[in-house]
């Protein structure tokens, strides 16, 4: 208490003697902190395990968060948490191992005997802290022990478990007396899989408890999934520079190592059930009357996929030929098996729960069993296709990759692999991380398998795994529905929002009124009105024509009762409708947030599909890449507009982070992934499809919503154009960029930004030179603003930048010819810009002089292509600009460049304008002859 400084603190008295000053620390805190430090030093020098553990037990029993409360490292230092594995000697490593084993035994007993959920949770967190510390280096035996303990305690009743004995041990036990057999410990020769179960059984018996409380089991189940996910992430992680290896399962691939780790955990559960442990079940599972319960069916499917994975691993080890192909098959099989086991582990239950949660959990369990069944069928179909693809001639076979993609998208979009909308299931929230890791490995496995098949030429000519269904599923999972659905959905949402606005205007005054109405009376009145309305609609009223006249006469004779109107009912109804509107809007905002979260998780599938290795291998169909640009660009634009609207709505702001994250992922996919696409096929059909894709992207760019969206369109357009064969001679590409530049320079409301031409100049300088030089020269003269004319000159200077040796190495012969033929026109354009009165501002002058400077560098190395008249005109314009300016810097720059042009003029083509006269003189000589 003294070391924490939080108990026994007093207020500092002020100069007037009152006690309204600030809190001060306890006067014994420094002494207590020094005592703790001396205690740690003494224990570290002694290396006594018993003494260390005695102090640790005392401190942790007093407060499990002792180090946090005291702001010290007392417990961590005693347990050697602050020493990394590479700094330990062999003796220190043995000491640390013994300390951690005793500490875990102490925490296990503390969790079982905890008298409250709060204490049990604190001790569980301490076990997780040790396990995560142990995961930093292989083999992480203590972390595995914690995982086994959490799984056994959370999902199994170990009261009737027994250790299997051999015949030798059974005959030896018969010779023992009952008294001696009663004193024999059950932990002798206990298999590793049963150590936690036997430990739990003994602790329950010693503390006279029947079972672990269900609330504690829920906490341990959540930590089990979370810790198992961390274990999977740590397997075969890159070494952190230590001398000891960081591999948990040798040199096996990550999917194989993860599969072995999950199989080990799954094997523990099988051994527990064989030895008498009973799984906790819910009421719905216990009341099931089916011959094969869903859990048993899922178990059969899981064992079937494990068998396929084991066979693939055996073939890889035994195969001598096609090693890479067999390895790819094993990676795919183990990845799918890891996903299967991660799904199967979520079938386990912590026991009975509340009725509301039981209904929701039953839906989740049904989805789990369905996913497991579908995955087993898909893996079987995949290997059936791989084995029979050479002999099968049926083109109507179902594509197993399309089924797998649909399954993975459904898993990531559900509460099992994504986000639990109920936010009250801690176990499922922790297990979703493990499921997402397994989904990534399964998807990477199938990609590596297809890559191996394409390299070896094993894919049959008719078999194309990545077809239209696959791409539609993946693209829609990230970008949303198709364009038509988006438009319809947008119109529907707009109409709904309009109705909401109308209703809010009608009932705005009613909601502001102070109504003192009983809520119970309102609800009963609403139910009564609803009941009467439904019954009135359902009943068919039949009137006899002969009695209709008598009924009307009787009604006319009857007294007419005047109904009184109650204003309070209108106010109550208005407030009820307003409340329902707000509830509906809040639920719509939450559904929108969850939808963006699901789309963000599915983006990992596109990341792997459009990776650099896949694009470089060439097996991904050209249509798959070209067809992805437009949906992604349109989705980017819609999300950007949605973000702008969200800034005006507090409810929509809840999903603003998810929207921005998805926007960044789409931009990254386009600019860093798809921009590296290259097409190796030079067929006419491919060329036509690429030209069509380029035109579509160009049209989308003309309607861009922002600079960022225009930049994405520009990169996408360059990626398509770069893959067109002989693109410099393609008139459609030149016409497309010329139209874009004309739109940029002539229209005030143009959506095209300068980045379109900057990107082309930077990424494909030869093509930019061929298609942009003449349009830019025209724009530098005719653009509707001075800023655009200066920007045109800046872009031209980028094209003419560099010397002859370094620049021309990256340019094609056609691009060099275009520059040589256009240099004189560029000189005339620069001269006109210097004399333009609309560009007299200093900022514009600096931009023009910068362009002149780059042109002079180019002209020095290409003087033979220049005309002396063009050089003289530009030189005169520079001297005129130097005389007319008041800036000393501009005057100096103009004079210096004019002097440099004098040297260029000496080597320029002096006879460029007199060639016609030479021909005329020749004709005269012929006539004299």
Protein Blocks (a to p, Z undefined) as FASTA:
>chain_A
ZZnopgopacdddfkopakbccdddfklmmmmmmmmmmmmmmmmnopaklmmmmmmmmmm
momklmmmnopaklmmmnommpcfklpcfklmmmmmmmmmmmmmmmmmmmmmpcbfklmm
mmmmmmmmmmmmmmmpcehlmmmmmmmmmmmmmmpccklgccdddfklmmmmmmpcfklm
mmpcfkgopafklmmmmmmmmmmmmnopabdcfklmmmmmmmmmmmmmmmmmmgopaceh
iabdcbfnljadfklmmmmmmmmmmmmmmmmmmnopacdddfklmmpcbfbdfklmmmmm
mmmmmmmmmmmmmmmmmpmghklmmmmmmmmmmmmmmmmmmmmmmmpcebjcdfklmmmm
mmmmmmmmmmmmmmmmmmmmmmmmmmmmmmpccfkbccfklmmmmmmmmmmmmmklmccf
klpafklmmmmmmmmmmmmmmmmmmmmmmmmmmmnopacfklcfbafklmmmmmmmmnop
afklmmmmmmmmmmmmmmmmmmmmmmmmmmmpccdddfklmmmmmmmmmmmmmmmmmpcc
dddfklmmmmmmmmmmpccddddddfklmmmmmmmmmmmmmmmmmmmmmmmmmmmmmmmm
mmmmmmmmmgmklmmnopacfklmmmmmmmmmmmmmmmmmmmmmmmmpmklmmmmmmmmm
mmmmmmmmmmmmmmmpccfbfcfklmmmmmmmmmmmmmmmmmcfbfklmmmmmmmmmmmm
mmpghkllmmklmmmmmmmmmmmmmpmkbcbdfklmmmmmmmmmmlmmmmmmmmmmmmmm
mpcbfklmmmmmmmmmmmmgccfklmmmmpcfklmmmmmmmmmmmmmmmmmmmmpmklmp
fklmmmmmmmmmmmmmmmmmmmmmpcfklmmmmmmmmmmmmmmpcbfklmmmmmmmmmmm
mmmmmmmcfklmmmmmmmmmmmmmmmmZZ
